[in-house]
Amino acid sequence: MRIVVDKAEPRFPEFRFKELVSWRMEHGQNWAVIGPNGAGKSLFADLLQGKVALRGGSVKFFDESEVEQFGVVRSLTFRDIHTLTDSKNMYYQQRWNSQDAEEAPVAAELLSHFSQEKIEEYTKLFGIYGLLERRIISLSSGELRKFLITRVLMSEPKVLILDNPFIGLDADSRKSLDSMLSHLYEQKGLQVILVLSQTKDLPEWISNVLPVKDMTLLQPCTREEFFCKGNSIVEQLFPERVEDVASPIYENPELPYTDVVEMHNVVVKYAGQVILKDVDWQVLKGEKWALLGGNGSGKSTLLSLVCGDNPQAYANNMSLFGRRRGTGESIWDIKRRIGYLSPDIHTYYMEDIPCLKVVASGFFDSVGLFRKCTEEQIEQARAWMRCFGAEYLMERSFVKISYGEQRLVLLVRAFVKNPELLILDEPLHGLDSGKKRLAKQIIEQFCSNPEKTLIYVSHYEEEIPECVNLRKVLFKAEL
């Protein structure tokens, strides 16, 4: 498939690049559109799909016979998780409430319009055939991503646009996806356009690269040219510099407990399926832990017990902050001590409100801001946004910024109330390399306080902060 973008100019100013957009993809090419957060990558992808109305120029697709084609492009972004369910009737904790979760569809039902032969071919190719009998809402964020990618590939598009497809996947799944896309290109001629925020996710089968920065398309190049020695493109996109971190400083009195988390023989199961089995874990005040495991191993379920979101905590032997669960404390008593970011929070945080209010909602652990903040709280939220270099987002609508910028705002939200326990589940998803470096610096500085406790989840070893010196590894539970 050949794509020709000729002097395209969006109708509305907020969707325009600094210059008219011209670009070509030839038959047999696979491209990566790469750049920092907020550079315009997703807007360019929307333009290719006809989601942006034009007042001038054109975007056209041609087959090998040079006949113009329509409807040949499919895309997949993080937002597409909402297409799996009626998101208006879904809520953040629903996954952990078994009765409400029964309203969600079974994965196989969402593939019923495909032939059984095709379902088996693609789901086995990506290793998700065993997920088909589970309800969508019970899948982990990584399993959901794999399901979405498999479903869109089953439609056999001519051109597929994938927005940061590797994030949220464990190492084996990233390798499987890379192999799967390479296989479909070689065997079925699928052409792929990857939208990426970091160079390490750029596969070997990508032939060409389109760098994007500050709403400007830079000079296209081959993959070899992009990585060649002496080329300044990578440095131009992701400059190697260490930021000065000036995080807000607050009094931190000695906290009157020793155990933050204590679990004995914890079991969690839904509809007969065991998610966690006989888990023992003790987290002491001031410890810094990495919680590790593959997609579907139960990491998010374990954290839902700690954060008070999962009612099965009452059926287990566990204590939080030195107090046994079920002895009269409310979930809000627990949450006020915890700063939390997870893929699930990001999935269900779709509020069309200014990002400053999103950050301030962290004071109340709410999805949306429904209570009035004090002047001190608002200034505290502003200070944390400045610390993370997110002050330019304060008045912008959360739903109208990029995925990486949303993740950054939600990361700030986790810090805003100066929590005793900081739980960060894949916090750097979608952040460009510069923002990742800054975020890691802030996490290190925050956790240098011996009273602060950290639980950190990541599928990337290099993203784990240096302060982490303890590890808990989960494996998929077996009956």
C-alpha positions as CSV (number, residue, x, y, z in Angstrom):
1,M,0.0,0.0,0.0
2,R,1.2,3.5,-0.8
3,I,0.2,6.5,1.2
4,V,0.5,10.1,0.0
5,V,0.0,13.0,2.3
6,D,0.1,16.2,0.2
7,K,0.2,19.6,1.9
8,A,-2.5,18.6,4.4
9,E,-3.9,21.4,6.5
10,P,-6.4,20.6,9.3
11,R,-9.5,22.7,9.4
12,F,-9.3,23.7,13.0
13,P,-6.2,25.5,14.4
14,E,-5.8,23.2,17.4
15,F,-5.1,20.3,15.1
16,R,-2.5,22.0,12.9
17,F,1.2,21.4,12.7
18,K,3.6,24.3,12.3
19,E,3.8,23.6,8.6
20,L,1.6,21.9,6.0
21,V,2.0,18.1,6.3
22,S,3.5,16.2,3.4
23,W,4.7,12.6,3.6
24,R,4.9,9.4,1.6
25,M,4.9,5.7,2.5
26,E,5.8,3.4,-0.4
27,H,4.7,-0.2,-1.0
28,G,6.4,-2.7,1.3
29,Q,7.6,-0.1,3.8
30,N,7.1,-0.2,7.6
31,W,7.4,3.1,9.5
32,A,8.0,4.3,13.0
33,V,6.7,7.8,14.0
34,I,8.8,8.7,17.0
35,G,9.2,11.7,19.3
36,P,8.7,13.1,22.8
37,N,5.4,13.4,24.6
38,G,3.1,16.1,23.1
39,A,5.2,16.3,19.9
40,G,2.2,15.6,17.6
41,K,2.6,11.9,16.9
42,S,-0.9,10.9,17.7
43,L,-2.3,13.8,15.8
44,F,-0.4,12.7,12.7
45,A,-1.8,9.2,13.1
46,D,-5.3,10.7,13.4
47,L,-4.7,12.6,10.2
48,L,-3.7,9.4,8.3
49,Q,-7.0,7.8,9.4
50,G,-9.2,10.7,8.3
51,K,-10.1,11.6,11.9
52,V,-9.0,15.2,11.3
53,A,-11.0,17.3,8.9
54,L,-8.9,19.1,6.3
55,R,-9.4,22.5,4.8
56,G,-6.7,22.0,2.3
57,G,-4.4,19.2,0.9
58,S,-5.2,15.5,0.8
59,V,-4.4,12.1,2.3
60,K,-4.7,9.2,-0.3
61,F,-4.0,5.5,-0.4
62,F,-3.1,3.5,-3.5
63,D,-2.8,-0.3,-4.0
64,E,-0.1,-1.9,-6.2
65,S,-2.1,-1.1,-9.3
66,E,-2.2,2.6,-8.3
67,V,-5.9,2.4,-7.8
68,E,-7.0,4.7,-4.9
69,Q,-8.3,2.7,-1.9
70,F,-10.5,3.6,1.0
71,G,-11.0,2.2,4.5
72,V,-7.7,0.1,4.3
73,V,-6.2,1.5,7.5
74,R,-6.9,0.2,11.0
75,S,-5.4,1.6,14.2
76,L,-5.1,0.6,17.9
77,T,-4.4,2.9,20.8
78,F,-4.6,2.7,24.6
79,R,-8.0,4.3,24.4
80,D,-9.4,1.4,22.4
81,I,-9.7,-0.6,25.7
82,H,-12.9,1.3,26.1
83,T,-14.3,-0.2,22.9
84,L,-14.4,-3.6,24.7
85,T,-17.1,-2.6,27.1
86,D,-19.8,-0.1,27.7
87,S,-17.3,2.2,29.5
88,K,-20.1,4.6,30.6
89,N,-21.4,1.8,32.9
90,M,-18.0,0.6,34.1
91,Y,-16.1,1.9,37.1
92,Y,-12.6,1.6,38.4
93,Q,-13.1,-1.0,41.2
94,Q,-15.6,-3.1,39.2
95,R,-12.9,-5.6,38.3
96,W,-12.6,-6.6,42.0
97,N,-16.3,-6.9,42.7
98,S,-17.3,-10.3,41.3
99,Q,-21.1,-9.6,41.2
100,D,-20.7,-6.4,39.2
101,A,-18.0,-7.9,37.0
102,E,-20.5,-10.5,35.8
103,E,-22.1,-7.8,33.7
104,A,-18.9,-7.6,31.5
105,P,-18.7,-9.7,28.3
106,V,-16.6,-12.9,27.9
107,A,-13.6,-12.3,25.6
108,A,-14.8,-14.9,23.1
109,E,-18.0,-13.0,22.6
110,L,-16.1,-10.1,21.2
111,L,-14.6,-12.3,18.5
112,S,-17.8,-14.0,17.5
113,H,-17.9,-12.3,14.1
114,F,-14.6,-14.1,13.1
115,S,-14.4,-17.7,12.0
116,Q,-13.3,-20.3,14.5
117,E,-10.3,-21.1,12.3
118,K,-9.1,-17.5,12.3
119,I,-9.7,-17.1,16.0
120,E,-7.6,-20.2,16.8
121,E,-4.8,-19.1,14.3
122,Y,-4.3,-15.6,15.7
123,T,-5.0,-16.2,19.4
124,K,-2.6,-19.1,19.4
125,L,0.0,-17.1,17.5
126,F,0.0,-14.5,20.3
127,G,-0.5,-17.1,23.1
128,I,-3.9,-15.8,24.4
129,Y,-6.2,-18.7,23.4
130,G,-6.5,-19.5,27.1
131,L,-8.0,-16.0,27.8
132,L,-11.1,-16.4,25.6
133,E,-13.4,-17.9,28.3
134,R,-12.6,-15.1,30.8
135,R,-14.6,-11.9,31.3
136,I,-12.9,-8.9,29.7
137,I,-12.9,-7.0,33.0
138,S,-11.0,-9.8,34.7
139,L,-8.0,-9.5,32.4
140,S,-4.9,-7.7,33.5
141,S,-3.9,-4.5,31.6
142,G,-1.2,-6.5,29.7
143,E,-3.7,-9.3,28.8
144,L,-6.1,-6.6,27.6
145,R,-3.5,-5.1,25.4
146,K,-2.6,-8.5,23.9
147,F,-6.3,-9.2,23.3
148,L,-6.8,-5.9,21.5
149,I,-3.8,-6.3,19.3
150,T,-4.9,-9.8,18.4
151,R,-8.4,-8.7,17.6
152,V,-7.4,-5.9,15.3
153,L,-4.9,-8.2,13.5
154,M,-7.7,-10.7,12.9
155,S,-9.4,-8.1,10.7
156,E,-6.4,-8.4,8.4
157,P,-5.9,-4.7,7.5
158,K,-3.6,-3.6,4.7
159,V,-2.0,-0.9,6.9
160,L,-2.1,-1.0,10.7
161,I,-1.2,1.9,13.0
162,L,-0.2,0.9,16.5
163,D,0.3,3.5,19.3
164,N,3.1,2.3,21.7
165,P,2.0,-1.4,21.4
166,F,4.9,-2.8,23.5
167,I,4.2,-0.9,26.8
168,G,2.4,-3.0,29.4
169,L,3.7,-6.3,28.0
170,D,6.2,-8.5,29.8
171,A,9.4,-9.4,28.1
172,D,8.1,-12.6,26.5
173,S,5.0,-10.9,25.2
174,R,7.1,-8.1,23.7
175,K,9.2,-10.7,21.8
176,S,6.0,-12.5,20.7
177,L,4.4,-9.3,19.4
178,D,7.6,-8.4,17.5
179,S,7.8,-11.8,16.0
180,M,4.0,-11.8,15.2
181,L,4.1,-8.5,13.3
182,S,7.3,-9.5,11.4
183,H,5.6,-12.8,10.4
184,L,2.4,-11.0,9.2
185,Y,4.5,-8.6,7.1
186,E,6.4,-11.4,5.5
187,Q,3.5,-13.8,5.0
188,K,0.5,-11.5,4.4
189,G,2.1,-8.2,3.4
190,L,0.8,-6.3,6.4
191,Q,2.4,-2.8,6.6
192,V,2.7,-1.3,10.0
193,I,3.1,2.3,11.3
194,L,4.3,2.3,14.9
195,V,3.8,5.4,17.1
196,L,6.6,5.4,19.6
197,S,7.9,7.5,22.5
198,Q,11.3,5.8,23.0
199,T,14.0,4.5,20.6
200,K,14.4,1.1,22.4
201,D,10.9,0.0,21.1
202,L,11.9,0.4,17.5
203,P,12.0,-3.1,15.9
204,E,14.5,-4.3,13.4
205,W,11.8,-4.9,10.7
206,I,11.0,-1.2,10.6
207,S,12.4,0.2,7.4
208,N,11.8,4.0,7.8
209,V,11.5,6.6,10.6
210,L,9.6,9.8,10.8
211,P,10.9,12.0,13.7
212,V,8.3,14.4,15.2
213,K,9.0,17.3,17.6
214,D,7.1,20.4,18.7
215,M,4.3,19.9,16.2
216,T,6.8,19.6,13.3
217,L,7.7,16.7,11.1
218,L,11.5,16.4,10.9
219,Q,13.4,14.9,8.0
220,P,12.3,11.2,7.3
221,C,15.1,8.7,7.2
222,T,15.8,5.0,7.1
223,R,16.2,3.0,10.3
224,E,19.9,2.7,9.7
225,E,20.3,6.5,9.2
226,F,18.3,7.1,12.4
227,F,20.7,5.0,14.5
228,C,24.0,5.8,12.7
229,K,26.9,7.3,14.6
230,G,27.1,11.0,14.4
231,N,23.4,11.4,13.6
232,S,21.9,14.2,15.7
233,I,18.3,13.2,15.3
234,V,18.0,11.0,18.4
235,E,19.8,13.7,20.5
236,Q,17.5,16.3,19.0
237,L,14.4,14.3,20.0
238,F,15.6,13.1,23.4
239,P,18.4,15.3,24.7
240,E,20.5,13.7,27.3
241,R,20.3,16.1,30.3
242,V,19.8,15.7,34.0
243,E,17.0,17.9,35.3
244,D,17.3,19.9,38.5
245,V,14.7,18.5,40.9
246,A,13.1,20.8,43.4
247,S,10.2,18.7,44.8
248,P,8.0,20.1,47.6
249,I,9.3,19.5,51.1
250,Y,7.0,18.8,54.0
251,E,7.4,17.7,57.5
252,N,7.6,14.0,57.9
253,P,7.0,12.9,61.5
254,E,7.9,9.4,62.6
255,L,5.0,7.1,61.7
256,P,3.6,5.0,64.6
257,Y,3.7,1.5,63.0
258,T,6.3,-1.1,61.8
259,D,4.4,-3.2,59.3
260,V,2.9,-1.5,56.3
261,V,1.7,-4.8,54.7
262,E,1.5,-8.2,56.2
263,M,-0.1,-11.1,54.4
264,H,-0.4,-14.8,55.3
265,N,-1.6,-17.5,52.9
266,V,-3.7,-15.0,50.9
267,V,-6.0,-16.5,48.3
268,V,-8.1,-14.6,45.7
269,K,-10.3,-16.4,43.2
270,Y,-13.2,-15.5,40.8
271,A,-15.7,-18.0,39.4
272,G,-13.4,-20.8,40.3
273,Q,-10.3,-19.3,38.8
274,V,-7.5,-18.8,41.3
275,I,-5.6,-15.5,40.8
276,L,-3.5,-15.6,43.9
277,K,-2.7,-18.7,45.9
278,D,-1.1,-18.9,49.4
279,V,0.7,-15.6,49.1
280,D,2.9,-14.5,52.1
281,W,4.4,-11.0,52.1
282,Q,5.6,-8.6,54.7
283,V,6.5,-5.0,53.8
284,L,8.1,-3.0,56.7
285,K,7.9,0.8,57.0
286,G,10.6,2.4,54.9
287,E,11.3,-0.6,52.6
288,K,11.5,-0.2,48.9
289,W,10.1,-3.1,46.9
290,A,9.8,-4.2,43.3
291,L,6.7,-6.3,42.6
292,L,7.5,-8.4,39.5
293,G,5.8,-11.1,37.4
294,G,4.5,-11.7,33.9
295,N,1.2,-10.5,32.5
296,G,-1.7,-12.2,34.4
297,S,0.5,-13.3,37.4
298,G,-1.7,-11.3,39.8
299,K,0.3,-8.2,40.5
300,S,-2.6,-5.8,40.1
301,T,-4.9,-8.1,42.2
302,L,-2.4,-8.1,45.0
303,L,-2.2,-4.3,44.9
304,S,-6.0,-4.0,44.9
305,L,-5.9,-5.8,48.3
306,V,-3.3,-3.3,49.6
307,C,-5.2,-0.2,48.4
308,G,-8.6,-1.3,49.8
309,D,-10.3,-1.8,46.4
310,N,-10.7,-5.5,46.6
311,P,-13.4,-6.8,49.1
312,Q,-11.7,-10.2,49.2
313,A,-9.2,-8.6,51.6
314,Y,-11.8,-9.2,54.4
315,A,-11.7,-13.0,53.7
316,N,-7.9,-13.1,54.1
317,N,-5.4,-12.8,56.9
318,M,-3.8,-9.5,56.2
319,S,-2.9,-6.2,58.0
320,L,-2.2,-2.7,56.7
321,F,-0.3,-0.1,58.6
322,G,-0.2,-2.3,61.6
323,R,-4.0,-2.9,61.7
324,R,-5.9,-6.1,60.8
325,R,-8.3,-5.7,57.9
326,G,-11.9,-5.8,58.9
327,T,-11.5,-4.3,62.4
328,G,-13.5,-1.2,61.7
329,E,-11.3,0.9,59.4
330,S,-12.8,2.2,56.1
331,I,-11.2,2.1,52.7
332,W,-10.7,5.8,52.9
333,D,-8.7,5.4,56.1
334,I,-6.4,3.2,54.1
335,K,-6.4,5.3,50.9
336,R,-5.5,8.6,52.6
337,R,-2.1,7.1,53.4
338,I,-1.4,5.8,49.9
339,G,-0.3,7.4,46.7
340,Y,-1.3,5.1,43.9
341,L,-0.9,5.0,40.1
342,S,-1.9,1.9,38.0
343,P,-3.0,1.1,34.4
344,D,-6.5,0.5,35.8
345,I,-6.7,4.0,37.2
346,H,-5.6,5.4,33.8
347,T,-8.1,3.3,32.0
348,Y,-11.1,4.6,33.9
349,Y,-9.9,8.2,34.4
350,M,-11.7,9.8,31.5
351,E,-12.8,13.1,33.0
352,D,-12.9,16.2,30.8
353,I,-11.5,18.5,33.4
354,P,-8.3,20.6,33.7
355,C,-5.2,18.6,34.5
356,L,-4.7,20.7,37.7
357,K,-8.0,19.3,39.0
358,V,-6.9,15.7,38.1
359,V,-3.8,16.2,40.2
360,A,-5.9,17.7,43.0
361,S,-8.3,14.8,43.0
362,G,-5.4,12.8,44.5
363,F,-6.2,14.5,47.8
364,F,-9.5,12.7,47.9
365,D,-8.6,9.5,45.9
366,S,-11.5,10.2,43.5
367,V,-11.8,9.8,39.8
368,G,-12.7,13.4,39.1
369,L,-12.8,16.3,41.5
370,F,-16.0,16.6,43.5
371,R,-14.9,18.5,46.6
372,K,-13.5,22.0,46.9
373,C,-9.8,22.1,47.6
374,T,-8.2,24.6,50.0
375,E,-5.8,27.2,48.7
376,E,-3.0,25.3,50.3
377,Q,-4.0,22.1,48.4
378,I,-4.2,23.9,45.1
379,E,-0.8,25.4,45.6
380,Q,0.6,22.0,46.6
381,A,-0.9,20.5,43.4
382,R,0.7,23.3,41.3
383,A,4.1,22.8,43.1
384,W,4.1,19.1,42.2
385,M,3.2,19.8,38.6
386,R,6.1,22.2,38.3
387,C,8.3,19.6,39.9
388,F,7.5,17.1,37.2
389,G,7.7,19.7,34.4
390,A,4.0,19.5,33.8
391,E,3.0,23.0,34.6
392,Y,2.2,23.7,30.9
393,L,-0.7,21.1,31.3
394,M,-2.4,22.8,34.3
395,E,-5.4,24.3,32.4
396,R,-5.6,21.8,29.5
397,S,-8.3,19.2,29.5
398,F,-7.1,15.8,30.6
399,V,-8.9,14.0,27.8
400,K,-7.4,16.2,25.1
401,I,-3.7,15.6,25.9
402,S,-1.5,12.7,24.7
403,Y,-1.4,9.3,26.4
404,G,2.1,10.0,27.7
405,E,1.1,13.4,29.1
406,Q,-1.9,11.8,30.8
407,R,0.3,9.2,32.5
408,L,2.6,12.1,33.7
409,V,-0.4,13.9,35.2
410,L,-1.6,10.8,37.0
411,L,1.9,10.2,38.3
412,V,1.9,13.7,39.8
413,R,-1.5,12.9,41.3
414,A,0.1,10.0,43.2
415,F,2.5,12.3,45.0
416,V,0.3,15.3,45.7
417,K,-0.7,14.3,49.3
418,N,2.8,13.4,50.4
419,P,1.8,9.7,51.0
420,E,3.3,7.3,53.5
421,L,3.1,4.4,51.0
422,L,3.8,5.1,47.3
423,I,2.5,2.3,45.0
424,L,3.5,2.8,41.4
425,D,2.3,0.2,38.9
426,E,4.0,0.8,35.5
427,P,4.2,4.5,36.2
428,L,6.5,5.3,33.2
429,H,4.2,3.9,30.5
430,G,4.3,6.1,27.5
431,L,6.7,8.7,28.9
432,D,9.6,9.8,26.7
433,S,13.1,9.2,27.8
434,G,13.6,12.7,29.2
435,K,10.4,12.5,31.3
436,K,11.4,9.0,32.5
437,R,14.7,10.3,33.8
438,L,13.1,13.2,35.6
439,A,10.4,10.9,37.1
440,K,13.0,8.5,38.4
441,Q,14.9,11.3,40.0
442,I,11.8,12.5,41.8
443,I,10.9,9.0,43.0
444,E,14.5,8.5,44.3
445,Q,14.4,11.8,46.1
446,F,11.0,11.2,47.6
447,C,12.0,7.7,48.8
448,S,15.2,8.9,50.4
449,N,13.1,9.6,53.4
450,P,13.4,6.5,55.7
451,E,9.7,6.9,56.7
452,K,8.5,6.5,53.1
453,T,7.6,3.0,51.7
454,L,7.6,2.1,48.0
455,I,6.1,-0.7,46.0
456,Y,7.1,-0.4,42.3
457,V,5.9,-2.5,39.4
458,S,7.6,-2.6,36.0
459,H,8.3,-5.0,33.1
460,Y,11.5,-3.1,32.3
461,E,14.4,-3.7,34.5
462,E,16.0,-0.3,33.7
463,E,12.9,1.6,34.9
464,I,13.2,0.3,38.4
465,P,14.6,3.0,40.7
466,E,18.0,2.4,42.3
467,C,16.5,2.8,45.8
468,V,14.7,-0.5,45.3
469,N,16.5,-3.3,47.1
470,L,13.8,-5.9,47.8
471,R,11.9,-8.0,45.3
472,K,8.6,-10.0,45.3
473,V,8.1,-12.2,42.2
474,L,4.6,-13.5,41.4
475,F,3.8,-16.5,39.1
476,K,0.5,-17.5,37.7
477,A,-1.4,-19.5,40.3
478,E,-2.1,-23.1,39.6
479,L,-4.9,-25.2,41.1
